[in-house]
Amino acid sequence: MSFVRFVHDNASFLAAGALLSFGSSFGQTFFISIFAGEIREDFGLSHGAWGGIYTLGTTLSALVMIWAGGLTDRFRARRLGPAAMAVLGLGCLGMAVLPGGWAWALVPVIFVLRFAVQGMMIHISVVAMARWFAAGRGKALSVASMGVALGQAVLPALFVAGLAWADWRLLWLVAAVLSFLAMPLALRLLRQERTPQSIAHESQSWGMAGRHWTRNGAVTHWLFWLMVPALLGPPAWGTALFFQQVHLAEVKPWSLGQWVALMPLFTALTIAANFVTGAALDRFGTARLMPFLMVPWTLAFLVLSQADGLGMAGLGLAVLGIGTGAQAVLPGAFWAEFYGTRHIGAIKSAAAAVMVFGSAVGPGISGLLIDHGIDFPDQMLGIAAYLGLAGLVSTLAVRRAAGLLPNAATVARAA
């Protein structure tokens, strides 16, 4: 089936996935970090203290995610998606009205924002695409993840410009209103959605050894733990990069406005990598693609660490966009291909908890190191080394596990 025909035939479901991922922008680090300077000033926080608050709130959301993620195996996205949007709206509202000086209250606000977004909205979108589509899973994940790419291209520039004429709290109020307004649209797009159980019964993919793995089975399997370093890396250090973008503008020869102006380039490469990865996934499968996932991430941090002007910064962001586009598609499909789709919500929730935890520790570690005199560009060399090593470990693990994937005969015997 051609891509255009695929999108036309599945427009409402694909649009719902994209809406969930776009709506998640208001709780993503690239959006929250725009206001880092104002938040630190109003609440009297150092880089390390603000990073610590962000780490604590995000870590709490990762812990809750272990339980909440499994709800996608029981309830429709039609119910969970709008509910997560409502929670996000409340988090944005909390950020808008929180009095200066109440630094302790930032923890629950960050928890709500991060749980609604990095925890549930992205999780619901990815699980829905992985469950609803089999042969076209790569294309579906590509289209759905476009929402985040679009949000990252448009919203930072708009809201940074908005800071010139409006108080930062008013902008958070705007974000809250937009989140609430998106709820009825999500309900309309998903009005014909079936229950997860009926989809799993009619259309399901088998995992390794011709099994439908449970979450307990997956998290006690050696492959899961060998994938953890690669799961942690992109959310930890990609989050840290955008979390510290105000600091980066202070120590690099560019302003925050110039940095944000490069986001369309980042987005363009993210979108291109999204579609290329999705098409390649449907043709080759995740086993042959996962070994390449950490390569652009490693190169991007090496380039950005040495960037001495906007040209090098743009090159680094372009390479990072390639990695981000692949990251948006491959991991979600990986769990479905290697562990099956019957319990994909619960299994993906365990992986999502690891990734959310990664997005928690990155800002905390980087902020603490900045407070101790190690600027983020200097940290990037160590980050690149970590990402390269994580890629090597995951490559060896995936190549070994690929031999356990079912062929048609295995599935027939298992059935």
N, C-alpha and C positions, 0 to 999 in steps of 0.2 A: 504494500500500500504506500502511495506517495505521501510525503510529509504534509502537503496541503490537504489532501483527502483525509488524512489521519486527524488533523486539527479540526477540519470541518465536521467530521462525524462525531467528535468527542469534545466539541467546543465548550459546553457548559461545565463539564468536569474539569477540563484543563484550565478554564478561566477561574474556577473555584480554587484550584491549587495555586495558581499565580496570584490570586487575590490574597490568600492566606500568607504567602511568602512576602508580597509587597506590604501588606498591613503590618507584618512583623518588623518593618524598618524602624518603627518608633521605639522599639526596645532593643535594637541592635546596637552594638558598641559604636559603629561608625556614626550613629545619630546621637547617642548619649554623650559621646566624647566631644561633640561640637560645643557643649556647654561646660566643659571641664573647668575652664578658667573662671567662669561665673560661679560655678558650684563651689570650687575651692575658696574663692574670695568670700562669698556669702556665708559659708559655714566654717571658715578659718582652718582649712585643711592643707596639709603638705601633699606633695605628690604621693608619698608613701601611705599617708592616712587615707586619702581618697582611693588609692588603689586597694588598700586593705578593706575598706567598706565595700567596694565593688566585688572583691574576691569573696567576702563573707556572704553577701546577698546572693551572688551567683552560685556559690557552693551549696547554700541551702536549697536553691531551686533545683540543683542537680540531684540532691538527695530525695526531694519530693518527686522528681521526675521518674525515679525508679518505680514508684507505685503508679503515678498518674499515666505514664506512657502506655501501660497495658490496657487502659480504657479504650484505646483504638481498636482492640480486638473484640470489644463488646458493644460499643455504641457508634452510631453513624457520625461521619464528619459533619453532617447537617446539624447535629446537636453540639458536638464538641467545638467546631470551628467558631461559630458565633459566641459561644461561652468564653472561649479564649480571647476573642476580640473585646468582649466586655471587661474581662480582667485586665487586659492591656489598657483599655480606656481609663479604668480606675487607677492604674499605676501612673499614667500620664497626668491624671488629675491630681494625684498625690504629689508628684514632683512640682506641679504648678502652685500648690497652696502651702507646701511645707514651709514653716517659718524659718528664717535664717537663725543659725545658732543651734537648731535641733539636729545636730550631726548624727546622733544615734538613730534618728528616725529615717535616715537615708537607707539604712540596711533593709527594713521591710519594703521600702519603695523599690529599691533595686531588685529585691527578691521577686516582687510582683511583676516588674517589667521583664526580668530575665526568664522567669518561669512561664509567663504568658507567651513569650516570643521564642527564645532559643530552646525553651523546653517544649511547649505544646504546639504553637502555630506552625513552626517548621516541621515538627514531628508529625503532626496530622497531615500536612501536605505531602510529605515524603512517603509516609505509610500508605496514604490513599493512592498515590500514583503507583507504588510498587504492587499494591494489591489489585487495583482495578485493571492494570495492563500487564500483559506477559510479553508477547512478541514485540510490542511497542513500548516497553518499559523505559528504554533509554530516551526515546522521543518525549514521552510523557514527563519524565523527570526534568528534561531540558526545558520544556515549556513552563512547567510549574516554578522552577527555580529562577526563571526570568524575573519574577516579581522582586526578589531581593536585589538583583542586578539593576533593575530600573529604579528601585528606591535609592540605592547607593549613588546612582548617577544624578538623580534629580533633587532629592531631599536635602542633602548637605549643602548644596549651593543655594537653594532657596532659603533655608533656615539661617545659614551664615549671613546672607544678605538681610534677612529679617532682623538679625541682632542689631543692625545699624539704626533701625527705627522703632523697635519694640523691645520691651523688657523680656528677658529670657523666659520668665514664668508664663507670660502671655503666649509665647510660642508653644509651650508645653500644653496649655489649655487648647490651642488649635489642634494639636496632635490628639488630644483626648476626644474632641468633637469628631474628628475624622474617623477615629477608631470606632466610635459608636455608630456613625453613619454607615460604616461598611457592613454592619451586621445584617440588615435586611437584604442587602445585595447577595451576601453569601448564602442566605437561606433560599433565595430565589434560584441561584445557580445550582444548588444541590437538591432541588425539590423532588427529583426522580431517583435519588440515590437509594440503593438497597442496603440492607444491614450487612456488616462485615461477615457475619456467620454465613449468610446465603452466598456471598461472593466467594468465600473460602471453600464452600461446599461444591460450587459449580466450576470454579476455575482456580486451580492451585498448582503451585510449582514445588517440586521436591528438592530437598537439599542434599548434602553429602550423604553417601551410602544409601540413597533412595529413602531418606527419612524426612519426616516433618519434625524438626527439632523444636523442643520447648525452650523457654528462656533458661531454666536450670541446666538443661543439657548444653546449651550454647555457652553459658558463662563458665562451665567446668571443662570445656573443650580447649585444647592447647592453642588452636588457631585464634580464638578470641583474644587471649592474653598476649600473643605475639603481635596482634594488630593494635594493641592499646597504644604503644608509642606513636604510631602513625595517626591513630584517632585523636590523640591529645595534641599533636604538633600544630596542625593548621589552626584549630580554634584558639589554642593558647597564644601562639605568637602572631597570628593574623589579628586576633582581638587586641593584643598588646600594641601592635603597630598603630591601629586606628585609635585606640584608647590614649596613646601618647602622641597623637598628631599635633596637639598644641605645643607640647614640649619639643617635638621634632622641629616645628617651625621656629622655635626659640634658638635652637642650637645649629640649625642648618641655614644656608643662605637663601631662604625663601620664606614668604609669609604664609599664614594659614589660608588666606584667600587664594594665593597662587597654588598651594597644595591641593585645595579643594577643587580648583579649576582643572586639575588633572584627572579628576574622577571620571569624566566621560570617556577618556582613553582607557582607564582601568575597566570601565563598564563594557566598552566595545569589545575588548579582548575577552572579558568574562563571558559575554553573550556568544561570541564566536566559538570559544572553547566549549561552552555549554552544548551547542548544537553539534559540533564536530564529535565531542565525546559521546553524546547521546546516540548519534548515528553509528559510531564505532562500537558502542556497547551492544546495540542490537545485532550487529554483524559478528563481533568477535567474542562477546561476553566479558565479564569483569576479570576473570582469571588472567587474561592476556593483557589487560590494561592497568590493573592495580599497581604493578611494579614501576610504572612511570609516574605515579601520582605525586611523589615527593620531589621529583626532579625540578619542576618550575619553582616550587616553594623554596628549595635550597638556593637556587640561582638568584631568585628575587631578593632574598635577604643579603646575599653577598653583594649584589649590585647596589642596593639601597645603603648598605653600610659605608660604601665608598663614594656615594653620590655627592658631588660638590656643586651641583647646580640643577636647574629644572630639567635639563635634558636627560641626565642620568636618573633623576627621580622618576621622570616619565617612563624611561626604559624599565626601571625596577617595577613600577606599578603595572606596566604592560605584561611583564613576565608573571607577576603575581596574579594578574587577571586570568591568565591561562590556567594557573594552578587553582584559582578560585572557581573557575568554570567547571573544571574537571571534578573538583571536590564537591560541588553541588549535585553532581549526577552519580558518580561512582560508588561512594559508600552505601547509599540507600539501596542501590541495585545489588551490591555485594552481599548484603545480609540475606536478601531474598534468594539469590542464586545459590549461596553456600549453605543456608540453613532452612530454606523453604519459606512459604508464605502463610501457612496455616496459623502460626503464632508470630507473624512478623511484627505486630505492634509491640508485644512484650519484649521480643528480642531487640528490636530497634530502640526500645526505651532504655535498655541497659547500655547500648552503644551511645545513645543520645546523652545519658547521664555522664558517661566518660567525656564526651565532647563538651558538654556544658561545664563540667568541672575544669576541663582544659581552659575554657574561656574565662573561668574564674581565677585560675592561678597565674595566667599570663600577665594581666594588669597588676596583680599584687606583687609578683616577683620583680617586674620591670620598674614599678614605682619605688619599691624598696631599694633597688640598686641605684636608681637615680638619686634618691636621698643620700646615698653613700658615695656619690660622686662619679658613678659610672653611667654616662649618658647612653641613651638608647641606641644611637648608631654604633657605639662600641659593643653593646650587648648583641648586636645582630650577627657578629662573627660566631659567637657561641651558639646562637639560635640556628644558624645555617649548618653548623656541625651536628647539632642534635637532629635536625630534619634529615640530613643525609644518612645518618646512622639509622634512624627510624625507617627510612625508605629501604635500606638494605635488609633489615630484619623482616619487614613486611613482604618484601620480594621473595625471600627464602621460604617464608611461611606459606604464602599463596601458591607458589610453585609446588610445594609438597602436598598441600591440601587439594590442588586441582585434580590430582589422581583419584580423589574420593568422590568427585562429582558424578551424578548418575547419568548413564546413557539410557536409551529407550528400553533396552532389555532389563536393566536394573529396576527401572520404574515399574515395568510390567510385573516383575517378580514381587516387588514390594507391595503392589496393589493387590 
